[in-house]
Amino acid sequence: MHRGNLSRRGFLARSLAGLVAAGLPAWYAREVLGQAQPAQPAGDKLAFGAVGIGSPKSRGLAVVKGDLLRQFPNTTCVAVCDVDRGHRERASRELSNAKMHEDFRELNDRKDINAVVVATPDHWHALVAIDAMRKGKDVYCEKPLALTIAESRAIAKVAKETGKILQVGSQQRSDARFRLATELVRNGRIGKLKSIETRIGTNPKSPAIPVAQVPEGLNWDLWLGPTEKVPYRFTKQGNAEFTNCHYEFRWFYQWSGGKTTDWGAHHNDIAQWALDMDESGPVAVEGTGEAPPMLEGAYDTHPTFTITYTYANGVKMVCTHTQTAGSPDPKETTVGGRSFRHDNGILFVGENGQWIFVNRQGITASDKKLIDEPLPASATKLYVSNNHMGNFLECVKSRKAPICNAEVGHRSVTVCHLGAIALRTGKKFKWDPVKETSDVAEVNAMLSRKYREPWKLEA
């Protein structure tokens, strides 16, 4: 049995006690232990390339070393790509001297690579993933799937046309706690679902960040890629460093969406799953938030926010930096003897005020019986994956759709982007999840972005 994904780093306890300590009720833990785990057949070799890897803060190296190579010894990483020379050299050293590239197209051209891990900043996901699929590679792409709705739609289109496997790194789909919460909601355990609250945390603030000299070894022009050409910025205050590059890119709308596309890509994805909306989305969106500080070069994502999505079935989902006033609060709960974090997670509220709350620590409810009583044999059961990377490898071999395929990733990140657009425009708007357009021209104009020459989105 391979180690699976009951946390972001990923582990599947090998005993009933371990699974219960991880927050699962005993009846569901027994189900998980009885589920076949993905296995890579002996002798099967899969060679990977990794793009956007090496930063000490990035997910790329952790994904390749921990989720891939450590769990699946028949895989190997033969090539790494990063526009920062220091990062690619670090990655190469830690990955048995994997071949280094600065340009992702050279890596994707290689005939000795079967699949590509995309761990770049958001604004590069679409171009790297599409190029890889067009060149015959399967893709594991970190979340959020893309920088814009147009880009994620393009990725899904190319995945369908080429028949390539694409798994989005929304690992909570492969966490049994989130699957349990979703199955309980889908099977009416809290009665008719009335509302959902996704709590995803605040965006950090920064001081003004001055223009600075580009560090030696960083290809800043290639890092910017298809986005607007702007200067590199850096400053240090005490022990804190602030920049518009590498990990901190996520606090700028030019390259990401802050928490709305960071944690939102995790929790809103699970909300979509619970709503049975993996091929659809909300019909109306509105949002308010604290204005970002108007300082030169500073982070520009909204520090605090409340975004409300309305679905055609009447369910309202609120995505917020923290819990909303008057909503159920499981802060006194303990799971596995540990204090249960209540300010980050997903709250499902049904009729008569019954609720279920889930996060990476565990699952709790307004009445313990809601979780502790097993679902009947006739209950609706969802796609089972207890190992996100293992599910990807299994699908590479079988060619079945992975648990978080390109279409699922597109629909989930669409929710996130619509929320960010609502914050940025201050507009309340309707959304057509079939045509994927709104009734507000300003909103439609933000579904895509103009590319800087010579880059083009070709799908």
Secondary structure, DSSP 4 states (H G I P E B T S, - for coil): -----SSSS----SSHHHHHHTT--HHHHHHHHHSPPP---TT--EEEEEES---TT-SHHHIIIIIIITT-TTEEEEEEE-SBHHHHHHHHHHTTSPEEESSHHHHHH-TT-SEEEE-S-HHHHHHHHHHHHHTT-EEEEPSS--SSHHHHHHHHHHHHHHT--EEE--GGGG-HHHHHHHHHHHTTTTSSEEEEEEE--PPP------B-PPPTTB-HHHHHTTSPP---BEEEETTEEEESSGGGGGGSTTT--GGGTTTHHHHHHHHHHHTT-TT---SEEEEEEPPPP--TT---S-SSEEEEEE-TTS-EEEEESSPPTTS---TT-EETTEEPP-SSEEEEEEGGG-EEEEETTEEEESSTHHHHSPPPTTS--PPP-S-HHHHHHHHHHH-PPPTT-HHHHHHHHHHHHHHHHHHHH---EEEETTTTEES-HHHHTTSS-PPPTT-----
